[in-house]
Amino acid sequence: MAQHRFVVCINNDSYPASLELRKLYEAIMDDAAEQRGQVRVVDESGEDYLYPKALFAPVEVPTRTQKLLLQAA
């Protein structure tokens, strides 16, 4: 299983149509984005986009829960 990361939105002031406050999102590994202070997130459109890293907080999700979340997507 590929490494998956999850983040929770802690600020959606600039992106209210794309991000829901306090919602859990899948973050996709993107080293270039990370170096620029951004994170690639699968947002409300179902597509992945770059957002400022400061809008999210990392969340530790157990492997079993990760599998369930990814199946539900």
PDB file of N, CA, C and O in Angstrom:
ATOM      1  N   MET A   1       0.845  -1.189   0.000  1.00  0.00           N
ATOM      2  CA  MET A   1       0.000   0.000   0.000  1.00  0.00           C
ATOM      3  C   MET A   1       0.882   1.242   0.000  1.00  0.00           C
ATOM      4  O   MET A   1       1.851   1.321   0.755  1.00  0.00           O
ATOM      5  N   ALA A   2       0.547   2.211  -0.847  1.00  0.00           N
ATOM      6  CA  ALA A   2       1.320   3.447  -0.931  1.00  0.00           C
ATOM      7  C   ALA A   2       1.164   4.252   0.356  1.00  0.00           C
ATOM      8  O   ALA A   2       0.183   4.118   1.087  1.00  0.00           O
ATOM      9  N   GLN A   3       2.148   5.075   0.599  1.00  0.00           N
ATOM     10  CA  GLN A   3       2.118   5.948   1.777  1.00  0.00           C
ATOM     11  C   GLN A   3       1.091   7.055   1.554  1.00  0.00           C
ATOM     12  O   GLN A   3       1.179   7.798   0.576  1.00  0.00           O
ATOM     13  N   HIS A   4       0.152   7.160   2.428  1.00  0.00           N
ATOM     14  CA  HIS A   4      -0.853   8.215   2.342  1.00  0.00           C
ATOM     15  C   HIS A   4      -0.730   9.099   3.560  1.00  0.00           C
ATOM     16  O   HIS A   4      -0.425   8.640   4.661  1.00  0.00           O
ATOM     17  N   ARG A   5      -0.973  10.381   3.340  1.00  0.00           N
ATOM     18  CA  ARG A   5      -0.973  11.336   4.440  1.00  0.00           C
ATOM     19  C   ARG A   5      -2.333  12.020   4.461  1.00  0.00           C
ATOM     20  O   ARG A   5      -2.992  12.167   3.432  1.00  0.00           O
ATOM     21  N   PHE A   6      -2.727  12.427   5.633  1.00  0.00           N
ATOM     22  CA  PHE A   6      -3.975  13.140   5.774  1.00  0.00           C
ATOM     23  C   PHE A   6      -3.734  14.417   6.557  1.00  0.00           C
ATOM     24  O   PHE A   6      -2.894  14.474   7.454  1.00  0.00           O
ATOM     25  N   VAL A   7      -4.495  15.439   6.191  1.00  0.00           N
ATOM     26  CA  VAL A   7      -4.397  16.736   6.855  1.00  0.00           C
ATOM     27  C   VAL A   7      -5.813  17.207   7.147  1.00  0.00           C
ATOM     28  O   VAL A   7      -6.769  16.770   6.506  1.00  0.00           O
ATOM     29  N   VAL A   8      -5.939  18.102   8.118  1.00  0.00           N
ATOM     30  CA  VAL A   8      -7.232  18.698   8.434  1.00  0.00           C
ATOM     31  C   VAL A   8      -7.138  20.188   8.126  1.00  0.00           C
ATOM     32  O   VAL A   8      -6.136  20.834   8.435  1.00  0.00           O
ATOM     33  N   CYS A   9      -8.192  20.727   7.515  1.00  0.00           N
ATOM     34  CA  CYS A   9      -8.225  22.139   7.172  1.00  0.00           C
ATOM     35  C   CYS A   9      -8.459  22.962   8.441  1.00  0.00           C
ATOM     36  O   CYS A   9      -9.430  22.739   9.164  1.00  0.00           O
ATOM     37  N   ILE A  10      -7.569  23.906   8.703  1.00  0.00           N
ATOM     38  CA  ILE A  10      -7.699  24.763   9.884  1.00  0.00           C
ATOM     39  C   ILE A  10      -7.988  26.214   9.516  1.00  0.00           C
ATOM     40  O   ILE A  10      -8.212  27.047  10.395  1.00  0.00           O
ATOM     41  N   ASN A  11      -7.984  26.521   8.204  1.00  0.00           N
ATOM     42  CA  ASN A  11      -8.275  27.883   7.749  1.00  0.00           C
ATOM     43  C   ASN A  11      -8.682  27.813   6.278  1.00  0.00           C
ATOM     44  O   ASN A  11      -7.896  27.384   5.434  1.00  0.00           O
ATOM     45  N   ASN A  12      -9.895  28.230   5.974  1.00  0.00           N
ATOM     46  CA  ASN A  12     -10.350  28.223   4.579  1.00  0.00           C
ATOM     47  C   ASN A  12     -10.767  29.620   4.114  1.00  0.00           C
ATOM     48  O   ASN A  12     -11.493  29.745   3.128  1.00  0.00           O
ATOM     49  N   ASP A  13     -10.325  30.657   4.800  1.00  0.00           N
ATOM     50  CA  ASP A  13     -10.742  32.028   4.499  1.00  0.00           C
ATOM     51  C   ASP A  13     -10.571  32.401   3.028  1.00  0.00           C
ATOM     52  O   ASP A  13     -11.447  33.050   2.457  1.00  0.00           O
ATOM     53  N   SER A  14      -9.484  32.012   2.415  1.00  0.00           N
ATOM     54  CA  SER A  14      -9.225  32.376   1.020  1.00  0.00           C
ATOM     55  C   SER A  14      -9.815  31.375   0.024  1.00  0.00           C
ATOM     56  O   SER A  14      -9.830  31.643  -1.178  1.00  0.00           O
ATOM     57  N   TYR A  15     -10.297  30.235   0.503  1.00  0.00           N
ATOM     58  CA  TYR A  15     -10.787  29.163  -0.387  1.00  0.00           C
ATOM     59  C   TYR A  15     -12.086  28.533   0.131  1.00  0.00           C
ATOM     60  O   TYR A  15     -12.167  27.308   0.217  1.00  0.00           O
ATOM     61  N   PRO A  16     -13.100  29.326   0.478  1.00  0.00           N
ATOM     62  CA  PRO A  16     -14.308  28.743   1.085  1.00  0.00           C
ATOM     63  C   PRO A  16     -15.077  27.779   0.181  1.00  0.00           C
ATOM     64  O   PRO A  16     -15.769  26.893   0.682  1.00  0.00           O
ATOM     65  N   ALA A  17     -14.968  27.934  -1.137  1.00  0.00           N
ATOM     66  CA  ALA A  17     -15.677  27.027  -2.048  1.00  0.00           C
ATOM     67  C   ALA A  17     -14.911  25.723  -2.269  1.00  0.00           C
ATOM     68  O   ALA A  17     -15.495  24.716  -2.672  1.00  0.00           O
ATOM     69  N   SER A  18     -13.608  25.743  -2.006  1.00  0.00           N
ATOM     70  CA  SER A  18     -12.766  24.576  -2.292  1.00  0.00           C
ATOM     71  C   SER A  18     -12.425  23.748  -1.070  1.00  0.00           C
ATOM     72  O   SER A  18     -12.150  22.554  -1.184  1.00  0.00           O
ATOM     73  N   LEU A  19     -12.440  24.374   0.106  1.00  0.00           N
ATOM     74  CA  LEU A  19     -12.028  23.692   1.331  1.00  0.00           C
ATOM     75  C   LEU A  19     -13.064  23.891   2.429  1.00  0.00           C
ATOM     76  O   LEU A  19     -13.612  24.982   2.588  1.00  0.00           O
ATOM     77  N   GLU A  20     -13.325  22.831   3.181  1.00  0.00           N
ATOM     78  CA  GLU A  20     -14.229  22.922   4.327  1.00  0.00           C
ATOM     79  C   GLU A  20     -13.408  22.934   5.606  1.00  0.00           C
ATOM     80  O   GLU A  20     -12.532  22.095   5.813  1.00  0.00           O
ATOM     81  N   LEU A  21     -13.706  23.892   6.447  1.00  0.00           N
ATOM     82  CA  LEU A  21     -13.024  24.006   7.730  1.00  0.00           C
ATOM     83  C   LEU A  21     -13.249  22.749   8.562  1.00  0.00           C
ATOM     84  O   LEU A  21     -14.368  22.240   8.627  1.00  0.00           O
ATOM     85  N   ARG A  22     -12.205  22.252   9.190  1.00  0.00           N
ATOM     86  CA  ARG A  22     -12.205  21.067  10.062  1.00  0.00           C
ATOM     87  C   ARG A  22     -12.437  19.754   9.316  1.00  0.00           C
ATOM     88  O   ARG A  22     -12.699  18.733   9.952  1.00  0.00           O
ATOM     89  N   LYS A  23     -12.347  19.752   7.996  1.00  0.00           N
ATOM     90  CA  LYS A  23     -12.518  18.529   7.222  1.00  0.00           C
ATOM     91  C   LYS A  23     -11.173  17.853   6.985  1.00  0.00           C
ATOM     92  O   LYS A  23     -10.148  18.516   6.822  1.00  0.00           O
ATOM     93  N   LEU A  24     -11.192  16.525   6.969  1.00  0.00           N
ATOM     94  CA  LEU A  24     -10.006  15.721   6.704  1.00  0.00           C
ATOM     95  C   LEU A  24      -9.812  15.584   5.194  1.00  0.00           C
ATOM     96  O   LEU A  24     -10.756  15.276   4.466  1.00  0.00           O
ATOM     97  N   TYR A  25      -8.576  15.814   4.729  1.00  0.00           N
ATOM     98  CA  TYR A  25      -8.248  15.708   3.305  1.00  0.00           C
ATOM     99  C   TYR A  25      -7.042  14.798   3.115  1.00  0.00           C
ATOM    100  O   TYR A  25      -6.161  14.715   3.971  1.00  0.00           O
ATOM    101  N   GLU A  26      -7.027  14.119   1.972  1.00  0.00           N
ATOM    102  CA  GLU A  26      -5.855  13.335   1.596  1.00  0.00           C
ATOM    103  C   GLU A  26      -4.822  14.280   0.997  1.00  0.00           C
ATOM    104  O   GLU A  26      -5.144  15.086   0.124  1.00  0.00           O
ATOM    105  N   ALA A  27      -3.599  14.184   1.459  1.00  0.00           N
ATOM    106  CA  ALA A  27      -2.488  14.978   0.923  1.00  0.00           C
ATOM    107  C   ALA A  27      -1.615  14.067   0.077  1.00  0.00           C
ATOM    108  O   ALA A  27      -1.269  12.960   0.491  1.00  0.00           O
ATOM    109  N   ILE A  28      -1.266  14.533  -1.095  1.00  0.00           N
ATOM    110  CA  ILE A  28      -0.450  13.760  -2.021  1.00  0.00           C
ATOM    111  C   ILE A  28       0.992  14.252  -1.930  1.00  0.00           C
ATOM    112  O   ILE A  28       1.250  15.456  -1.936  1.00  0.00           O
ATOM    113  N   MET A  29       1.922  13.312  -1.846  1.00  0.00           N
ATOM    114  CA  MET A  29       3.336  13.670  -1.753  1.00  0.00           C
ATOM    115  C   MET A  29       3.758  14.472  -2.983  1.00  0.00           C
ATOM    116  O   MET A  29       3.543  14.043  -4.117  1.00  0.00           O
ATOM    117  N   ASP A  30       4.362  15.641  -2.749  1.00  0.00           N
ATOM    118  CA  ASP A  30       4.854  16.505  -3.818  1.00  0.00           C
ATOM    119  C   ASP A  30       6.020  17.298  -3.235  1.00  0.00           C
ATOM    120  O   ASP A  30       5.829  18.347  -2.619  1.00  0.00           O
ATOM    121  N   ASP A  31       7.234  16.777  -3.441  1.00  0.00           N
ATOM    122  CA  ASP A  31       8.423  17.397  -2.855  1.00  0.00           C
ATOM    123  C   ASP A  31       8.633  18.835  -3.313  1.00  0.00           C
ATOM    124  O   ASP A  31       9.037  19.682  -2.516  1.00  0.00           O
ATOM    125  N   ALA A  32       8.366  19.122  -4.582  1.00  0.00           N
ATOM    126  CA  ALA A  32       8.546  20.483  -5.105  1.00  0.00           C
ATOM    127  C   ALA A  32       7.585  21.450  -4.410  1.00  0.00           C
ATOM    128  O   ALA A  32       7.966  22.570  -4.069  1.00  0.00           O
ATOM    129  N   ALA A  33       6.360  21.023  -4.205  1.00  0.00           N
ATOM    130  CA  ALA A  33       5.376  21.861  -3.519  1.00  0.00           C
ATOM    131  C   ALA A  33       5.792  22.102  -2.070  1.00  0.00           C
ATOM    132  O   ALA A  33       5.700  23.222  -1.568  1.00  0.00           O
ATOM    133  N   GLU A  34       6.245  21.049  -1.409  1.00  0.00           N
ATOM    134  CA  GLU A  34       6.680  21.161  -0.011  1.00  0.00           C
ATOM    135  C   GLU A  34       7.790  22.197   0.144  1.00  0.00           C
ATOM    136  O   GLU A  34       7.805  22.957   1.111  1.00  0.00           O
ATOM    137  N   GLN A  35       8.712  22.224  -0.806  1.00  0.00           N
ATOM    138  CA  GLN A  35       9.821  23.181  -0.755  1.00  0.00           C
ATOM    139  C   GLN A  35       9.331  24.616  -0.893  1.00  0.00           C
ATOM    140  O   GLN A  35       9.999  25.544  -0.435  1.00  0.00           O
ATOM    141  N   ARG A  36       8.177  24.810  -1.515  1.00  0.00           N
ATOM    142  CA  ARG A  36       7.603  26.146  -1.693  1.00  0.00           C
ATOM    143  C   ARG A  36       6.562  26.476  -0.620  1.00  0.00           C
ATOM    144  O   ARG A  36       5.860  27.482  -0.725  1.00  0.00           O
ATOM    145  N   GLY A  37       6.461  25.636   0.407  1.00  0.00           N
ATOM    146  CA  GLY A  37       5.512  25.891   1.490  1.00  0.00           C
ATOM    147  C   GLY A  37       4.073  25.579   1.124  1.00  0.00           C
ATOM    148  O   GLY A  37       3.139  26.157   1.679  1.00  0.00           O
ATOM    149  N   GLN A  38       3.902  24.653   0.179  1.00  0.00           N
ATOM    150  CA  GLN A  38       2.567  24.270  -0.249  1.00  0.00           C
ATOM    151  C   GLN A  38       2.344  22.782  -0.023  1.00  0.00           C
ATOM    152  O   GLN A  38       3.281  22.014   0.195  1.00  0.00           O
ATOM    153  N   VAL A  39       1.081  22.403  -0.081  1.00  0.00           N
ATOM    154  CA  VAL A  39       0.710  20.997   0.047  1.00  0.00           C
ATOM    155  C   VAL A  39      -0.305  20.685  -1.058  1.00  0.00           C
ATOM    156  O   VAL A  39      -1.183  21.497  -1.350  1.00  0.00           O
ATOM    157  N   ARG A  40      -0.177  19.513  -1.663  1.00  0.00           N
ATOM    158  CA  ARG A  40      -1.108  19.070  -2.710  1.00  0.00           C
ATOM    159  C   ARG A  40      -2.212  18.264  -2.041  1.00  0.00           C
ATOM    160  O   ARG A  40      -1.958  17.233  -1.418  1.00  0.00           O
ATOM    161  N   VAL A  41      -3.449  18.756  -2.182  1.00  0.00           N
ATOM    162  CA  VAL A  41      -4.598  18.182  -1.481  1.00  0.00           C
ATOM    163  C   VAL A  41      -5.708  17.858  -2.476  1.00  0.00           C
ATOM    164  O   VAL A  41      -5.950  18.619  -3.413  1.00  0.00           O
ATOM    165  N   VAL A  42      -6.378  16.731  -2.271  1.00  0.00           N
ATOM    166  CA  VAL A  42      -7.575  16.401  -3.043  1.00  0.00           C
ATOM    167  C   VAL A  42      -8.721  17.167  -2.379  1.00  0.00           C
ATOM    168  O   VAL A  42      -9.153  16.828  -1.277  1.00  0.00           O
ATOM    169  N   ASP A  43      -9.208  18.208  -3.071  1.00  0.00           N
ATOM    170  CA  ASP A  43     -10.191  19.102  -2.461  1.00  0.00           C
ATOM    171  C   ASP A  43     -11.632  18.729  -2.817  1.00  0.00           C
ATOM    172  O   ASP A  43     -11.890  17.620  -3.286  1.00  0.00           O
ATOM    173  N   GLU A  44     -12.561  19.648  -2.596  1.00  0.00           N
ATOM    174  CA  GLU A  44     -13.988  19.384  -2.810  1.00  0.00           C
ATOM    175  C   GLU A  44     -14.334  19.073  -4.261  1.00  0.00           C
ATOM    176  O   GLU A  44     -15.369  18.462  -4.527  1.00  0.00           O
ATOM    177  N   SER A  45     -13.489  19.480  -5.202  1.00  0.00           N
ATOM    178  CA  SER A  45     -13.741  19.197  -6.612  1.00  0.00           C
ATOM    179  C   SER A  45     -13.416  17.743  -6.961  1.00  0.00           C
ATOM    180  O   SER A  45     -13.809  17.247  -8.017  1.00  0.00           O
ATOM    181  N   GLY A  46     -12.691  17.064  -6.060  1.00  0.00           N
ATOM    182  CA  GLY A  46     -12.260  15.694  -6.328  1.00  0.00           C
ATOM    183  C   GLY A  46     -10.920  15.634  -7.038  1.00  0.00           C
ATOM    184  O   GLY A  46     -10.393  14.552  -7.293  1.00  0.00           O
ATOM    185  N   GLU A  47     -10.369  16.798  -7.356  1.00  0.00           N
ATOM    186  CA  GLU A  47      -9.063  16.907  -8.010  1.00  0.00           C
ATOM    187  C   GLU A  47      -8.032  17.365  -6.996  1.00  0.00           C
ATOM    188  O   GLU A  47      -8.376  17.901  -5.943  1.00  0.00           O
ATOM    189  N   ASP A  48      -6.752  17.146  -7.326  1.00  0.00           N
ATOM    190  CA  ASP A  48      -5.717  17.618  -6.410  1.00  0.00           C
ATOM    191  C   ASP A  48      -5.197  18.983  -6.864  1.00  0.00           C
ATOM    192  O   ASP A  48      -4.955  19.222  -8.047  1.00  0.00           O
ATOM    193  N   TYR A  49      -5.034  19.869  -5.876  1.00  0.00           N
ATOM    194  CA  TYR A  49      -4.559  21.229  -6.114  1.00  0.00           C
ATOM    195  C   TYR A  49      -3.559  21.602  -5.033  1.00  0.00           C
ATOM    196  O   TYR A  49      -3.516  20.986  -3.968  1.00  0.00           O
ATOM    197  N   LEU A  50      -2.763  22.612  -5.318  1.00  0.00           N
ATOM    198  CA  LEU A  50      -1.801  23.132  -4.350  1.00  0.00           C
ATOM    199  C   LEU A  50      -2.453  24.216  -3.502  1.00  0.00           C
ATOM    200  O   LEU A  50      -3.165  25.085  -4.004  1.00  0.00           O
ATOM    201  N   TYR A  51      -2.189  24.138  -2.208  1.00  0.00           N
ATOM    202  CA  TYR A  51      -2.664  25.143  -1.258  1.00  0.00           C
ATOM    203  C   TYR A  51      -1.518  25.477  -0.310  1.00  0.00           C
ATOM    204  O   TYR A  51      -0.598  24.677  -0.137  1.00  0.00           O
ATOM    205  N   PRO A  52      -1.573  26.659   0.303  1.00  0.00           N
ATOM    206  CA  PRO A  52      -0.564  26.992   1.311  1.00  0.00           C
ATOM    207  C   PRO A  52      -0.610  25.967   2.459  1.00  0.00           C
ATOM    208  O   PRO A  52      -1.679  25.615   2.957  1.00  0.00           O
ATOM    209  N   LYS A  53       0.553  25.514   2.851  1.00  0.00           N
ATOM    210  CA  LYS A  53       0.672  24.505   3.908  1.00  0.00           C
ATOM    211  C   LYS A  53       0.064  24.986   5.229  1.00  0.00           C
ATOM    212  O   LYS A  53      -0.425  24.183   6.024  1.00  0.00           O
ATOM    213  N   ALA A  54       0.098  26.309   5.456  1.00  0.00           N
ATOM    214  CA  ALA A  54      -0.399  26.882   6.706  1.00  0.00           C
ATOM    215  C   ALA A  54      -1.907  26.706   6.889  1.00  0.00           C
ATOM    216  O   ALA A  54      -2.417  26.924   7.988  1.00  0.00           O
ATOM    217  N   LEU A  55      -2.622  26.321   5.847  1.00  0.00           N
ATOM    218  CA  LEU A  55      -4.070  26.129   5.949  1.00  0.00           C
ATOM    219  C   LEU A  55      -4.442  24.781   6.556  1.00  0.00           C
ATOM    220  O   LEU A  55      -5.613  24.523   6.834  1.00  0.00           O
ATOM    221  N   PHE A  56      -3.445  23.922   6.761  1.00  0.00           N
ATOM    222  CA  PHE A  56      -3.700  22.549   7.199  1.00  0.00           C
ATOM    223  C   PHE A  56      -2.821  22.159   8.386  1.00  0.00           C
ATOM    224  O   PHE A  56      -1.747  22.717   8.607  1.00  0.00           O
ATOM    225  N   ALA A  57      -3.317  21.184   9.134  1.00  0.00           N
ATOM    226  CA  ALA A  57      -2.536  20.556  10.198  1.00  0.00           C
ATOM    227  C   ALA A  57      -2.457  19.065   9.884  1.00  0.00           C
ATOM    228  O   ALA A  57      -3.458  18.467   9.489  1.00  0.00           O
ATOM    229  N   PRO A  58      -1.275  18.452  10.055  1.00  0.00           N
ATOM    230  CA  PRO A  58      -1.153  17.018   9.785  1.00  0.00           C
ATOM    231  C   PRO A  58      -1.946  16.195  10.800  1.00  0.00           C
ATOM    232  O   PRO A  58      -2.112  16.593  11.953  1.00  0.00           O
ATOM    233  N   VAL A  59      -2.430  15.041  10.344  1.00  0.00           N
ATOM    234  CA  VAL A  59      -3.217  14.141  11.196  1.00  0.00           C
ATOM    235  C   VAL A  59      -2.651  12.739  11.064  1.00  0.00           C
ATOM    236  O   VAL A  59      -2.436  12.261   9.950  1.00  0.00           O
ATOM    237  N   GLU A  60      -2.408  12.079  12.176  1.00  0.00           N
ATOM    238  CA  GLU A  60      -1.975  10.681  12.180  1.00  0.00           C
ATOM    239  C   GLU A  60      -3.223   9.804  12.096  1.00  0.00           C
ATOM    240  O   GLU A  60      -4.098   9.868  12.960  1.00  0.00           O
ATOM    241  N   VAL A  61      -3.295   8.990  11.051  1.00  0.00           N
ATOM    242  CA  VAL A  61      -4.450   8.120  10.846  1.00  0.00           C
ATOM    243  C   VAL A  61      -3.964   6.673  10.839  1.00  0.00           C
ATOM    244  O   VAL A  61      -3.067   6.333  10.067  1.00  0.00           O
ATOM    245  N   PRO A  62      -4.544   5.809  11.690  1.00  0.00           N
ATOM    246  CA  PRO A  62      -4.143   4.401  11.710  1.00  0.00           C
ATOM    247  C   PRO A  62      -4.341   3.752  10.339  1.00  0.00           C
ATOM    248  O   PRO A  62      -5.224   4.152   9.581  1.00  0.00           O
ATOM    249  N   THR A  63      -3.520   2.757  10.027  1.00  0.00           N
ATOM    250  CA  THR A  63      -3.539   2.095   8.725  1.00  0.00           C
ATOM    251  C   THR A  63      -4.925   1.568   8.373  1.00  0.00           C
ATOM    252  O   THR A  63      -5.385   1.761   7.247  1.00  0.00           O
ATOM    253  N   ARG A  64      -5.587   0.919   9.294  1.00  0.00           N
ATOM    254  CA  ARG A  64      -6.934   0.380   9.023  1.00  0.00           C
ATOM    255  C   ARG A  64      -7.897   1.511   8.653  1.00  0.00           C
ATOM    256  O   ARG A  64      -8.696   1.366   7.728  1.00  0.00           O
ATOM    257  N   THR A  65      -7.827   2.612   9.358  1.00  0.00           N
ATOM    258  CA  THR A  65      -8.704   3.755   9.077  1.00  0.00           C
ATOM    259  C   THR A  65      -8.361   4.366   7.731  1.00  0.00           C
ATOM    260  O   THR A  65      -9.253   4.795   7.000  1.00  0.00           O
ATOM    261  N   GLN A  66      -7.060   4.412   7.392  1.00  0.00           N
ATOM    262  CA  GLN A  66      -6.644   4.913   6.075  1.00  0.00           C
ATOM    263  C   GLN A  66      -7.302   4.100   4.969  1.00  0.00           C
ATOM    264  O   GLN A  66      -7.834   4.657   4.009  1.00  0.00           O
ATOM    265  N   LYS A  67      -7.261   2.787   5.111  1.00  0.00           N
ATOM    266  CA  LYS A  67      -7.864   1.909   4.100  1.00  0.00           C
ATOM    267  C   LYS A  67      -9.353   2.200   3.939  1.00  0.00           C
ATOM    268  O   LYS A  67      -9.857   2.266   2.818  1.00  0.00           O
ATOM    269  N   LEU A  68     -10.046   2.373   5.038  1.00  0.00           N
ATOM    270  CA  LEU A  68     -11.486   2.668   4.989  1.00  0.00           C
ATOM    271  C   LEU A  68     -11.749   4.022   4.340  1.00  0.00           C
ATOM    272  O   LEU A  68     -12.675   4.156   3.540  1.00  0.00           O
ATOM    273  N   LEU A  69     -10.945   5.021   4.677  1.00  0.00           N
ATOM    274  CA  LEU A  69     -11.115   6.351   4.086  1.00  0.00           C
ATOM    275  C   LEU A  69     -10.875   6.321   2.579  1.00  0.00           C
ATOM    276  O   LEU A  69     -11.620   6.936   1.817  1.00  0.00           O
ATOM    277  N   LEU A  70      -9.850   5.614   2.157  1.00  0.00           N
ATOM    278  CA  LEU A  70      -9.520   5.553   0.737  1.00  0.00           C
ATOM    279  C   LEU A  70     -10.556   4.754  -0.041  1.00  0.00           C
ATOM    280  O   LEU A  70     -10.815   5.056  -1.206  1.00  0.00           O
ATOM    281  N   GLN A  71     -11.150   3.745   0.578  1.00  0.00           N
ATOM    282  CA  GLN A  71     -12.198   2.969  -0.084  1.00  0.00           C
ATOM    283  C   GLN A  71     -13.459   3.813  -0.256  1.00  0.00           C
ATOM    284  O   GLN A  71     -14.167   3.684  -1.254  1.00  0.00           O
ATOM    285  N   ALA A  72     -13.732   4.666   0.710  1.00  0.00           N
ATOM    286  CA  ALA A  72     -14.943   5.499   0.679  1.00  0.00           C
ATOM    287  C   ALA A  72     -14.838   6.625  -0.336  1.00  0.00           C
ATOM    288  O   ALA A  72     -15.851   7.194  -0.743  1.00  0.00           O
ATOM    289  N   ALA A  73     -13.631   6.946  -0.742  1.00  0.00           N
ATOM    290  CA  ALA A  73     -13.437   8.078  -1.674  1.00  0.00           C
ATOM    291  C   ALA A  73     -13.864   7.741  -3.073  1.00  0.00           C
ATOM    292  O   ALA A  73     -13.766   8.580  -3.968  1.00  0.00           O
TER     293      ALA A  73
END
